[in-house]
Amino acid sequence: MSGFDFTWRYKVFTTSDEIFDDLKLLLLNPLVAMFLTTRRFTSDALELAQKSGVIARSGEQLTVFLADRGIGISNDKGTMKFDKGQFHKW
């Protein structure tokens, strides 16, 4: 979608205070929008995500998040290493 400006969509579709009125949401049901990429976000993309309430995370941030929680990490003789099998098992 080269040349497509997403900014106008943000401004048009988020002007209403009743943006979620037509959704059938239950009380206390979390509604979270996330955008994950294996690349990095431009500053404009991050700004748009922040303004629209979308959580944007790059591949590096996702990797650190998973590693901090031990996902796919095994202890090999005192050395922490990535374990593809453990990651897939998770």
Buried (B, 14 or more C-beta within 10 A) or exposed (E): EEEEEEEEEBEEEEEEEEEEEEEEEEEEEEEEEEBEEEEEBEEEBBBBBEEBEBEBBBEEBBBEEBEEEEBBBBEEEEEEEEBEEBEEEE
